[in-house]
């Protein structure tokens, strides 16, 4: 009898622990990121080569802090960035097609061998334009080695590549894909904060 009561006591205790555990493991709310989602979308995300994003970029250096609006259209063989606001010098359009790059500002139209050199020459600062199409999707660029750290759900959290450090701070779900909504890029004393207000994946390749 004593062992029977003891067994029932253990069984009751185990059930209480199980019930308590189930009560604390609530399912993720709809619209929140979940474990396994990042891995499940890898193929589709890698094939995403045509899109448009609209947002705001903040630029901070030891000497200055400013921001601008960014409207970016990306296609397999062409891209166009419209930068409007203070650090865009009013309104600047950066375009690239098949290795040819141009920057149009209020001062005229300029060309260079790389978009980074073009921005540095005309604006006094530059972004890693060739790598950013991958970075803004949460992927490392294919052109250099990298180090990637993931968060507890398996999503990218911190990426190091080409001397840049990218922190992914927020995500947004767009047409069943999770895409970065806020990211911070650091290169030495340069700090760029990119906030995406709109993702559009309907763009067609040119």
N, C-alpha and C positions, 0 to 999 in steps of 0.2 A: 504494500500500500504506500509505504514511504517513497519507494522508487517511482511508483506510478504518479504520485502527486508531484514529485520532483521533475519527472518528464513533462507533465502538463505545464508546470511552471516555466520550463525552458521553452516549450513550444509557444506558450502565450507570449513570452518575452521576445522570441524571434519574430512572431507575427507583428508585434507592436513596432519593432525596429524596422521591419519591412514596410509597414504602412507609413511610418514616419519618413522613411527614405523616399517613397513614392510621392509623398506630399510635397517634399522639397525639390524634387526634380520635375519642375513644371516644363511643359513643352515651350519651345521658343515662340515668341509672338510672331504673327504673320508679318512679313516685311523685314524681319531681322535676319542677319547672317547666321548660318548654321554650319557646323562642321561637315566637311565633305563637298560643299558647294563649289569651292574654288577648284578642287581637283576635277569635278564633274564638268566644268565649263572650259577646261584648258584647250581642247581642240577647236571649239568654236571661237574662243577668244584669240587664238593664234591666227585664225583665218580672217579675222576682222581687219580689213585693210581700207575700208571706205567709211568715213564718219565725219561728223561736225560737232564741235563743242564750242560753247560760249561761256565765258567766265571772266574772272578778274585775277590779275597777277600782281602781287606786291613784291617790290624789289627793295632790298636793304643792304647798304654797304656801311663801313665805318663813317663815311662822310655824308651820307644822304639816305633818305627813306621816302619812297614814292610808290605809285601804283598806276595801273592802266587796265583798260578793258581789252579782252582778247577774244577774237572770233577766228576759229581755226577750222579750215576744211582740209581733210586728208584723203588722198586717193592713192592707188598703187604706184603711179608714176608722176604724181603732181601733188603739191601742197600749197596752200595759201594761208598766211597768217595776217590778219588785220589787227594792228596794235593801235589803239586810240587812247589818248590821255597823256599825262605828264611825261612818263618815261618813254613813250612812243614818239615824243617830239611833236605832239598834236595828232597826226595820223600817219602811220607807216604801214606799208604793205610789203611783206616778205613772201616771195614766191620761189618755188623750185620745180624744175622739170628736167628729168634725165641728165642730172649733173650740172645744170645751168641754174644759177641763183641770181635773183635781183631783189633790190630793196628800193621802193619808191617812197620818198618823203616829200615834204614841202620844198626841199632844196633840189629835187630832181630824181632821176633814176640811176641806180648804181649797180654794178655787177662785181662778183668775186668768185673764186674757185670753191669756196665753202660758205655756207650760211653763217657759220660762227665768225669767220673773218669779216664778212660783210657787215654784220651787226657791230662787231668791235670797231671797225673803221668808221662807221657812220653814226653809231649811237653811243659808243664809248663803253659798251657792255655787251654781253652775248649770252645766249642760252644754248644748251646742247641740242640743237635742233634735230640733228640726225638720229640721236638716241631717243628723243622725247616721244615719238609715236609709239614706241614700245613701253616706255616708262609710264605714260599716262593711262595705259591699259593694265598696269600692274605687272608688266613683264620686263625682264632684263633685255638690253639690246644684244644683238647677235654679233656685234663687231669686236667685243672685248671680254676679258674674264670679269667675273663679278662675284659678289658675296651677298647672299640673300637670307634674311631671317623672317620667319613667319610668326603670326600671333597664335593664340591658343585655339583658334578655329581653322588654322591652316592658311589664312590669307596673308599676303605679303605685308610685312610690318616695316622692314628696313632693308634698303638696297644700297650697295656700294659698287660703283662702276665708273671708270674713267676719272677718278678723283672726286666724283660727286657722291654725296650721300643723300638718299631720298627716303623720307619718312612718310608713310601712308597713314593719314589721320582719320579719314572718314570714307564711307562707301555708299554707293547708290545703285539700286537695281533698275536696269534699263532693258526692257524686252528680254527678260529672263537671264540677263547677264549682270553680274556684279562688277561695277566699274568704279575707279577712284573718284571721289567727289572733292576731297581736299588732300593736298600733298605739299610737303616742304622739301625744297632742294637746297643743299648747302655745298658750296665750293669755296674753300678758304674763307675769306671775309664776306663773300657774296651769299646772300640768303634770298631765295625766291619762294613765295607762298602762292600756290595756284589753287584757286577755288572754282570748280566747275558748276555753273548754274544750270546748264542745259547740255544734255547729251542727245545727239540725233544720229541714229544708225541707219537712216533710210537713204543716205547718199549713195549714188551710183558711181562706179569707177569711170574715169574719163579715158 
